[in-house]
Amino acid sequence: MIPDVTVTVIVHNDAERLPRAVASVCRQTHPTIEIIISDDHSTDETPQVARELAAQDPRIRLLRLPENSGGCSAPRNRALEIARAPYLMFLDSDDELTENAVELLLAAHREQEIDFAMGAVLRIMADTGRRSTWMRHLVTERRTLDGIEMDPRLLFEHLATSKMYARAFLDRHGLRFPGGIHYEDQLFTAQAYCLAKSFTVIPDLVYRWYVAPQAAPQAASISNQRHKLTNVRDRVHVQLLIDDFLAASGHESLREDKDYKFLKHDFRMYAGDLPYRDESWLASFADLVNPYLATLTPSAYARLPRTERVVLQLVRDRRLRDAQLAARGLGHAVAPRQVTTDEHGRTYWGDHIPPSETSRRELEVTDLDLDTRPFPSAQFRHEITELTHGPAASLDLTIRTYDPGLRLPVGPIRASLLLTPGRHRLTIPFRLSPLHPGVFEGQVHLDLTTARLPLQGFAGTRHPLLRLTHQNLTHRALLLAPLTFPPRTTHVDYHAGATPHRVTVEPEGRGPGRLQVRWEPVGVTARVVRPVVRRVARPKVRRAARLVRSALR
């Protein structure tokens, strides 16, 4: 019997996770499928595991490349050559298909003649378990589009694995994954979008994408190797290939949308990492990206939030230390340390007026309304300038607050440090005193042994917030910590020793770089109390969820 759909599972040295991926295909609600495990010449136990899986299900075929290709393209293309079905899907060995993915996407193909169908992707953080729908705003409703021009925003959804392709469509255009490059999905998907006469988007989840930001270097995915300059070079290279394809295929009208996607997604990923890079890396990064940034359409830059435009321009101006400072505030409404105003009342990021017209346009922050925003939404910058570990689980912090919009009155300011492990908030009041206009400083003693934890303990990570109070109004914002300081782990007995915890204070390590506190129950609390509480609470939670769903219906 000819299968309806071929699902190719590509793998390289991933014997541990391969069974989970293959199992997700084997249990599909549409059973008439072919499964090709395409092994990119693994050197671990993967071949043996693959053979064992094939012995358990006759739908599984094995393919092993004679040598390692170093990427995803070759194992996918080779499997495509031997696939027998008229429809094709691709799965990575560290991910899963949802149980009805094949059924849903195949139904879209059978409803009308389309070139491919795509569904929603559930993004799962392997370290925290946090779940979110990838590019949710693009897959909220079922629709069929007669070409990518009907919604160029879909260029952001560049995953090849969330789609089911008609084999005839791929063969008609000779569409294959490009060899010898990384980020091959971006080029392949851009070509598929442009070449397709019609395709269907469904809002149903079809793919579970597991993201492991803390994976070991040898196991990290390409997108999690942003610390490598070769990674930057590869990403820029594939953008150039996409640009060439758009021009050659008559889709130059998509250039602004594609440039915006690069700035908003690809560059933005590196921007968040800039504070953690050294001077040499930053210089090489600027060398790699600046020539390409100069080719992008100005209208693409204009669509970005002002804070992202600032980071981009600081990199282009090679003000790399300033770019690091600006990057720590991305997405968190963190103000610059300092701004400068010209004779026309226009305000610019930093301590001087930019010399060039382009720099002035991109670094102007007048529209942030630093001096006029309502106090609760005002922008300040709170930094820990000194951190000293005290006895037990205590810290002495020196906090500096920058107020570039001069919103705070001259004189001492009431402030509080807020931390909420569990239901009860730990509030530590202190005073910020003026150093000079727009800059305040204060000292805080944070004693973590005074936090009120639940009797069943608390397992999780919290980041202290800083609260300002002025004229009966309050403002809360994140607190930036030094990017590196020695982590400290202390054993703390809460509730007179009945609830012991291991408490770790450390730098966040990514993102804006906040002060991070982790609680981990130990002893009887971890072994007995928490499991019992979870077993008792779980039925109550399920009943409450059913009541909520019933009320919503």
C-alpha positions as CSV (number, residue, x, y, z in Angstrom):
1,M,0.0,0.0,0.0
2,I,1.3,3.4,-1.0
3,P,1.4,5.7,2.1
4,D,-0.5,9.0,2.1
5,V,2.3,10.9,3.9
6,T,6.0,10.4,4.4
7,V,7.4,11.8,7.6
8,T,11.2,12.2,7.7
9,V,12.9,12.2,11.1
10,I,16.4,13.5,10.8
11,V,18.9,12.6,13.5
12,H,22.6,12.9,14.3
13,N,24.0,11.5,17.6
14,D,20.7,11.8,19.4
15,A,20.0,8.2,20.5
16,E,18.4,9.4,23.7
17,R,15.6,11.6,22.2
18,L,15.1,9.8,18.9
19,P,12.6,7.3,20.4
20,R,10.4,10.1,21.6
21,A,10.3,11.8,18.2
22,V,9.6,8.5,16.3
23,A,6.9,7.5,18.8
24,S,5.1,10.8,18.1
25,V,4.9,9.8,14.5
26,C,3.9,6.2,15.2
27,R,0.9,7.2,17.2
28,Q,-0.6,9.5,14.6
29,T,-4.4,9.4,14.3
30,H,-3.9,9.0,10.5
31,P,-2.0,5.7,10.3
32,T,-1.3,5.3,6.6
33,I,2.1,6.9,6.7
34,E,5.7,6.1,6.0
35,I,8.4,7.0,8.5
36,I,12.0,7.5,7.3
37,I,14.7,7.8,10.0
38,S,17.4,9.7,8.1
39,D,20.7,9.3,10.1
40,D,23.4,11.8,9.3
41,H,26.1,9.3,10.0
42,S,25.8,9.2,13.8
43,T,28.7,7.8,15.8
44,D,26.8,7.1,19.0
45,E,24.1,4.5,19.7
46,T,21.7,6.1,17.2
47,P,22.0,3.4,14.5
48,Q,21.2,0.6,17.0
49,V,18.3,2.6,18.4
50,A,16.9,3.2,14.9
51,R,17.1,-0.5,14.1
52,E,15.2,-1.4,17.3
53,L,12.5,1.2,16.4
54,A,12.2,-0.2,12.9
55,A,11.8,-3.7,14.2
56,Q,8.8,-2.5,16.2
57,D,6.9,-0.8,13.4
58,P,6.9,-1.9,9.7
59,R,6.1,1.6,8.6
60,I,9.6,2.7,9.6
61,R,12.4,2.7,7.0
62,L,16.1,3.4,7.8
63,L,18.4,5.6,5.9
64,R,22.1,6.3,6.9
65,L,24.3,8.8,5.1
66,P,27.8,7.5,4.3
67,E,29.4,10.5,5.9
68,N,28.3,13.3,8.2
69,S,27.0,16.3,6.2
70,G,27.1,18.7,9.2
71,G,23.6,20.0,8.7
72,C,19.9,19.3,8.2
73,S,19.8,19.6,4.4
74,A,21.5,16.4,3.2
75,P,19.5,14.0,5.4
76,R,16.2,15.6,4.4
77,N,17.0,15.7,0.7
78,R,18.2,12.1,0.7
79,A,15.0,11.0,2.4
80,L,13.0,13.0,-0.1
81,E,14.6,11.0,-2.9
82,I,13.3,7.7,-1.6
83,A,10.0,8.9,-0.1
84,R,7.0,7.1,-1.6
85,A,4.1,9.3,-0.5
86,P,2.5,12.3,-2.3
87,Y,2.8,14.5,0.8
88,L,5.9,15.1,2.9
89,M,6.7,16.3,6.4
90,F,9.9,16.8,8.3
91,L,10.7,16.3,12.0
92,D,13.8,16.9,14.0
93,S,14.9,14.1,16.4
94,D,14.6,16.4,19.5
95,D,11.0,17.5,18.7
96,E,7.6,15.8,18.4
97,L,4.5,15.9,16.2
98,T,1.2,16.3,17.9
99,E,-0.9,13.2,17.7
100,N,-3.2,14.5,15.0
101,A,-0.7,16.6,13.0
102,V,-0.8,14.4,9.9
103,E,-4.6,14.1,9.9
104,L,-5.1,17.9,10.2
105,L,-2.6,18.9,7.6
106,L,-3.7,16.2,5.2
107,A,-7.3,17.3,5.5
108,A,-6.3,20.8,4.5
109,H,-4.7,19.4,1.3
110,R,-7.7,17.2,0.5
111,E,-10.2,20.1,0.9
112,Q,-8.6,22.0,-2.0
113,E,-5.5,21.9,-4.2
114,I,-2.8,23.7,-2.3
115,D,1.0,23.5,-2.4
116,F,1.5,23.2,1.3
117,A,-0.4,23.4,4.6
118,M,1.0,24.8,7.9
119,G,-0.1,24.6,11.5
120,A,0.8,26.1,14.8
121,V,4.0,25.2,16.8
122,L,4.2,24.8,20.5
123,R,7.5,26.1,21.8
124,I,8.6,24.4,25.0
125,M,11.6,25.6,27.1
126,A,13.4,22.5,28.2
127,D,14.9,24.2,31.3
128,T,11.7,25.8,32.7
129,G,8.9,23.9,31.0
130,R,7.4,27.2,29.8
131,R,5.2,26.8,26.8
132,S,4.1,29.3,24.2
133,T,2.8,29.2,20.6
134,W,5.5,30.2,18.1
135,M,4.3,33.3,16.1
136,R,0.8,32.9,17.6
137,H,-0.5,36.0,15.8
138,L,0.1,34.4,12.4
139,V,-1.8,31.2,13.1
140,T,-4.9,32.3,14.9
141,E,-7.4,31.6,12.2
142,R,-7.9,29.1,9.4
143,R,-7.2,30.7,6.0
144,T,-6.0,29.9,2.5
145,L,-3.7,32.4,0.8
146,D,-3.1,32.8,-2.9
147,G,0.5,33.8,-2.5
148,I,2.7,35.2,0.3
149,E,1.9,38.8,-0.8
150,M,-1.5,38.4,0.9
151,D,0.3,38.3,4.3
152,P,4.1,39.0,4.1
153,R,4.2,38.7,7.9
154,L,4.3,34.9,7.4
155,L,8.0,35.3,6.5
156,F,8.5,35.3,10.3
157,E,7.3,31.7,10.4
158,H,10.3,30.2,8.7
159,L,10.2,26.7,10.2
160,A,10.2,23.9,7.6
161,T,9.0,21.4,10.1
162,S,5.5,22.9,10.8
163,K,4.4,22.2,7.2
164,M,3.1,19.4,5.0
165,Y,4.2,19.8,1.4
166,A,2.8,18.4,-1.8
167,R,5.5,16.3,-3.4
168,A,4.4,17.5,-6.9
169,F,5.0,21.1,-5.7
170,L,8.5,20.5,-4.6
171,D,9.4,18.5,-7.7
172,R,7.8,21.0,-10.1
173,H,10.1,23.7,-8.8
174,G,13.1,21.5,-7.9
175,L,12.8,22.8,-4.4
176,R,15.3,21.2,-2.1
177,F,17.1,22.2,1.1
178,P,20.3,24.1,0.2
179,G,23.5,22.2,1.1
180,G,26.5,23.5,2.9
181,I,24.8,26.2,4.9
182,H,23.1,26.6,8.2
183,Y,19.7,28.3,8.6
184,E,18.7,26.3,5.6
185,D,15.0,26.4,6.8
186,Q,14.9,30.2,6.2
187,L,15.9,30.0,2.6
188,F,13.8,26.9,1.8
189,T,10.7,28.4,3.5
190,A,11.1,31.8,1.8
191,Q,11.3,30.0,-1.5
192,A,8.3,27.8,-0.7
193,Y,6.3,30.9,0.3
194,C,7.2,32.7,-3.0
195,L,6.7,29.8,-5.3
196,A,3.4,28.5,-3.9
197,K,0.3,29.5,-5.8
198,S,-1.8,28.8,-2.7
199,F,-1.2,27.4,0.8
200,T,-3.4,26.9,3.9
201,V,-2.8,28.0,7.5
202,I,-4.6,26.1,10.2
203,P,-4.7,27.3,13.9
204,D,-4.2,23.8,15.3
205,L,-1.0,22.7,17.0
206,V,0.9,20.3,14.8
207,Y,4.5,20.5,16.2
208,R,6.2,20.5,19.6
209,W,9.5,22.4,19.4
210,Y,11.8,21.8,22.4
211,V,14.2,24.6,23.0
212,A,17.2,23.9,25.3
213,P,19.0,27.2,26.0
214,Q,21.4,25.6,28.4
215,A,22.3,22.6,26.3
216,A,25.9,21.5,26.2
217,P,27.8,22.9,23.2
218,Q,27.8,19.6,21.3
219,A,24.0,19.2,21.8
220,A,23.0,22.8,21.2
221,S,20.9,23.6,18.2
222,I,22.2,26.1,15.6
223,S,20.0,28.9,16.9
224,N,21.5,28.3,20.4
225,Q,25.0,28.8,19.2
226,R,24.8,32.5,18.8
227,H,28.1,32.9,20.8
228,K,29.9,31.6,17.7
229,L,30.9,34.2,15.2
230,T,30.5,31.6,12.5
231,N,26.9,31.5,13.5
232,V,26.6,35.2,12.8
233,R,28.3,34.7,9.4
234,D,26.0,31.9,8.5
235,R,22.9,33.9,9.4
236,V,24.0,36.9,7.3
237,H,24.9,34.6,4.4
238,V,21.5,33.0,4.2
239,Q,19.9,36.5,4.2
240,L,22.0,37.4,1.2
241,L,20.8,34.2,-0.6
242,I,17.2,35.1,0.2
243,D,17.7,38.6,-1.2
244,D,19.1,37.2,-4.4
245,F,16.2,34.8,-4.7
246,L,13.6,37.5,-4.2
247,A,15.3,39.6,-6.9
248,A,15.6,36.7,-9.3
249,S,12.1,35.4,-8.8
250,G,10.3,38.7,-9.2
251,H,9.4,39.1,-5.5
252,E,11.5,42.3,-4.9
253,S,8.3,43.9,-3.5
254,L,8.8,41.6,-0.4
255,R,12.2,43.1,0.4
256,E,11.0,45.6,3.1
257,D,9.0,42.9,4.9
258,K,11.9,40.4,4.7
259,D,14.4,43.1,5.9
260,Y,12.0,43.9,8.8
261,K,11.9,40.2,9.7
262,F,15.7,40.1,9.8
263,L,15.9,43.2,12.0
264,K,13.0,42.2,14.3
265,H,13.9,38.5,14.7
266,D,17.4,37.5,13.6
267,F,19.3,40.6,14.7
268,R,17.2,40.9,17.8
269,M,18.3,37.5,19.0
270,Y,22.0,38.7,18.9
271,A,21.1,42.1,20.4
272,G,19.8,40.5,23.6
273,D,23.2,38.7,24.0
274,L,25.4,41.7,23.4
275,P,25.9,42.6,27.1
276,Y,27.6,39.2,27.6
277,R,30.2,39.5,24.8
278,D,33.7,40.7,25.2
279,E,35.3,43.6,23.3
280,S,36.9,41.4,20.6
281,W,33.7,39.5,19.9
282,L,31.7,42.8,19.6
283,A,34.2,44.2,17.1
284,S,34.1,41.1,15.0
285,F,30.3,41.0,15.2
286,A,30.1,44.6,13.9
287,D,32.5,43.7,11.1
288,L,30.1,40.9,10.0
289,V,26.7,42.6,10.3
290,N,27.4,46.2,9.4
291,P,27.9,45.7,5.7
292,Y,24.6,43.9,5.5
293,L,22.7,46.3,7.7
294,A,23.8,49.1,5.3
295,T,21.8,47.4,2.5
296,L,18.5,47.1,4.3
297,T,15.6,49.4,3.5
298,P,15.2,52.5,5.8
299,S,11.5,51.8,6.0
300,A,12.2,48.4,7.6
301,Y,14.2,50.2,10.4
302,A,11.3,52.7,10.8
303,R,8.9,49.9,11.7
304,L,11.0,48.9,14.8
305,P,10.5,50.0,18.4
306,R,12.7,52.9,19.2
307,T,14.8,51.0,21.7
308,E,15.7,48.4,19.1
309,R,16.6,51.1,16.5
310,V,19.0,52.6,19.1
311,V,20.9,49.3,19.6
312,L,21.1,48.8,15.8
313,Q,22.5,52.3,15.3
314,L,25.0,52.1,18.1
315,V,26.4,48.9,16.5
316,R,26.5,50.5,13.1
317,D,28.3,53.5,14.7
318,R,30.6,51.1,16.4
319,R,29.7,52.5,19.8
320,L,29.9,49.0,21.1
321,R,30.0,49.6,24.8
322,D,27.0,51.9,24.5
323,A,25.3,49.2,22.5
324,Q,25.7,46.8,25.4
325,L,24.2,49.3,27.8
326,A,21.2,49.9,25.5
327,A,20.7,46.2,24.9
328,R,20.2,45.5,28.6
329,G,16.9,47.4,28.4
330,L,15.4,45.7,25.4
331,G,11.8,44.8,25.9
332,H,11.8,45.9,29.6
333,A,11.3,49.7,29.4
334,V,14.7,50.4,30.9
335,A,15.9,54.0,30.4
336,P,19.3,55.0,29.2
337,R,21.7,56.3,31.8
338,Q,21.9,59.6,30.1
339,V,20.3,61.6,27.3
340,T,21.3,64.8,25.5
341,T,19.0,67.5,24.2
342,D,19.8,69.8,21.2
343,E,18.7,73.4,20.7
344,H,15.5,72.3,19.1
345,G,14.4,70.2,22.1
346,R,15.1,66.9,20.4
347,T,16.5,64.3,22.8
348,Y,19.2,61.7,21.9
349,W,20.5,58.5,23.5
350,G,23.8,59.0,25.3
351,D,26.1,61.8,26.4
352,H,26.4,63.7,23.1
353,I,24.5,64.7,20.0
354,P,25.2,62.2,17.2
355,P,27.2,63.7,14.4
356,S,25.5,62.3,11.3
357,E,22.0,62.7,10.0
358,T,21.3,58.9,10.1
359,S,22.6,58.6,13.6
360,R,20.5,61.5,14.8
361,R,17.4,60.0,13.2
362,E,18.0,56.6,14.7
363,L,19.2,57.6,18.2
364,E,16.6,60.3,18.8
365,V,14.5,59.2,21.8
366,T,12.2,62.1,22.1
367,D,9.3,59.8,21.3
368,L,10.0,57.8,24.5
369,D,8.5,60.8,26.5
370,L,11.0,60.3,29.3
371,D,10.0,63.6,30.9
372,T,6.3,63.4,30.4
373,R,5.1,59.8,30.9
374,P,2.7,59.2,33.8
375,F,4.8,58.2,36.8
376,P,3.6,54.5,37.0
377,S,4.8,54.0,33.4
378,A,7.9,56.3,33.5
379,Q,11.3,54.9,32.5
380,F,14.1,54.6,34.9
381,R,17.2,52.5,35.1
382,H,18.1,50.6,38.3
383,E,21.5,49.0,38.6
384,I,23.3,47.2,41.4
385,T,26.7,48.7,41.5
386,E,28.0,46.8,44.5
387,L,27.0,43.4,45.9
388,T,28.4,41.8,49.1
389,H,27.3,38.5,50.6
390,G,26.6,38.8,54.3
391,P,26.0,36.1,56.9
392,A,23.7,33.2,56.0
393,A,21.5,34.0,53.0
394,S,21.8,37.8,53.1
395,L,23.1,40.4,50.8
396,D,24.2,44.0,51.0
397,L,23.4,45.9,47.8
398,T,24.3,49.4,46.5
399,I,21.7,50.4,44.0
400,R,22.0,53.3,41.6
401,T,18.9,54.8,39.9
402,Y,19.2,56.8,36.7
403,D,16.4,59.2,35.9
404,P,17.3,60.8,32.5
405,G,13.9,62.4,32.2
406,L,14.3,64.2,35.5
407,R,11.0,62.9,36.8
408,L,12.1,62.5,40.4
409,P,12.3,65.4,42.8
410,V,15.6,66.7,44.2
411,G,16.1,65.0,47.5
412,P,15.7,61.6,49.1
413,I,13.2,59.2,47.4
414,R,11.2,56.4,49.1
415,A,12.0,53.0,47.5
416,S,11.4,49.3,48.3
417,L,12.9,46.1,47.1
418,L,10.2,43.5,46.3
419,L,10.6,39.7,46.3
420,T,7.7,37.2,46.2
421,P,8.6,33.5,46.7
422,G,5.2,31.9,47.1
423,R,2.2,34.0,48.1
424,H,3.8,36.4,50.6
425,R,5.8,39.3,49.4
426,L,9.1,40.3,51.1
427,T,9.3,44.1,51.1
428,I,12.4,45.9,52.2
429,P,12.1,49.7,52.3
430,F,15.1,51.9,51.8
431,R,16.0,55.4,50.7
432,L,17.6,56.7,47.4
433,S,19.6,59.8,47.9
434,P,20.6,62.2,45.1
435,L,24.2,62.1,43.8
436,H,23.7,64.7,41.1
437,P,20.7,65.6,38.9
438,G,19.1,62.5,37.5
439,V,21.2,60.0,39.5
440,F,20.3,58.5,42.9
441,E,21.9,55.9,45.1
442,G,20.9,53.8,48.1
443,Q,21.9,50.8,50.2
444,V,19.7,47.7,50.9
445,H,20.2,44.8,53.2
446,L,18.3,41.8,51.8
447,D,17.9,38.9,54.3
448,L,16.4,35.9,52.5
449,T,15.9,34.0,55.7
450,T,13.0,36.4,56.5
451,A,11.0,35.4,53.4
452,R,7.7,33.7,54.3
453,L,7.6,30.5,52.2
454,P,4.6,28.1,52.0
455,L,4.7,25.2,54.5
456,Q,5.0,22.8,51.6
457,G,8.1,24.7,50.4
458,F,8.8,26.7,47.3
459,A,10.7,25.6,44.2
460,G,11.4,28.3,41.7
461,T,13.3,31.4,40.6
462,R,12.5,35.0,41.4
463,H,14.0,38.3,40.4
464,P,13.7,41.2,42.8
465,L,11.9,44.3,41.6
466,L,12.4,47.9,42.7
467,R,9.5,50.1,43.7
468,L,9.5,53.9,43.8
469,T,6.9,55.9,45.6
470,H,6.2,59.6,44.7
471,Q,3.1,61.7,45.5
472,N,1.1,58.6,46.4
473,L,2.0,57.0,43.0
474,T,4.1,53.9,42.6
475,H,6.4,52.6,39.9
476,R,7.8,49.1,39.6
477,A,10.8,48.1,37.4
478,L,13.4,45.4,37.1
479,L,16.8,45.6,38.8
480,L,19.9,45.1,36.8
481,A,22.7,43.2,38.5
482,P,26.4,43.0,37.7
483,L,26.7,40.6,34.8
484,T,29.1,38.4,36.7
485,F,29.6,37.8,40.4
486,P,30.3,34.6,42.4
487,P,27.1,32.7,42.9
488,R,26.4,31.6,46.5
489,T,24.3,28.7,47.7
490,T,23.1,28.6,51.4
491,H,21.0,26.1,53.3
492,V,18.1,27.9,55.0
493,D,15.6,26.4,57.5
494,Y,12.3,28.2,57.2
495,H,9.4,27.8,59.7
496,A,11.6,26.9,62.7
497,G,13.5,24.3,60.7
498,A,10.4,22.5,59.3
499,T,10.9,23.6,55.7
500,P,14.6,23.4,54.7
501,H,15.6,24.9,51.4
502,R,18.8,25.4,49.3
503,V,18.9,29.1,48.3
504,T,21.1,30.3,45.5
505,V,21.9,33.9,44.7
506,E,23.4,34.4,41.2
507,P,23.4,36.6,38.1
508,E,20.7,35.8,35.7
509,G,23.1,34.8,32.9
510,R,21.0,35.9,30.0
511,G,18.4,38.5,29.0
512,P,18.7,41.9,30.8
513,G,20.9,40.3,33.5
514,R,18.8,40.6,36.7
515,L,19.6,39.6,40.2
516,Q,18.3,36.0,40.5
517,V,17.3,34.0,43.6
518,R,16.6,30.2,43.3
519,W,14.8,28.2,46.0
520,E,15.0,24.4,46.1
521,P,13.3,22.4,48.8
522,V,15.5,19.7,50.4
523,G,15.1,16.9,52.9
524,V,11.7,15.8,54.1
525,T,10.1,18.8,52.4
526,A,11.3,17.7,49.0
527,R,10.8,14.0,49.5
528,V,7.5,13.8,51.3
529,V,5.6,17.1,51.9
530,R,5.7,18.5,48.3
531,P,4.7,15.3,46.6
532,V,1.8,14.8,49.0
533,V,0.6,18.4,48.5
534,R,0.7,18.0,44.8
535,R,-1.3,14.8,44.9
536,V,-3.9,16.4,47.1
537,A,-4.1,19.6,45.1
538,R,-4.1,18.2,41.6
539,P,-7.8,16.9,41.7
540,K,-8.8,20.3,43.0
541,V,-7.0,22.1,40.3
542,R,-8.6,19.8,37.7
543,R,-12.0,20.4,39.1
544,A,-11.5,24.2,39.1
545,A,-10.3,24.1,35.5
546,R,-13.4,22.1,34.4
547,L,-15.6,24.7,36.1
548,V,-13.8,27.5,34.3
549,R,-14.1,25.8,30.9
550,S,-17.8,25.1,31.6
551,A,-18.4,28.8,32.5
552,L,-16.6,30.0,29.4
553,R,-18.7,27.7,27.2
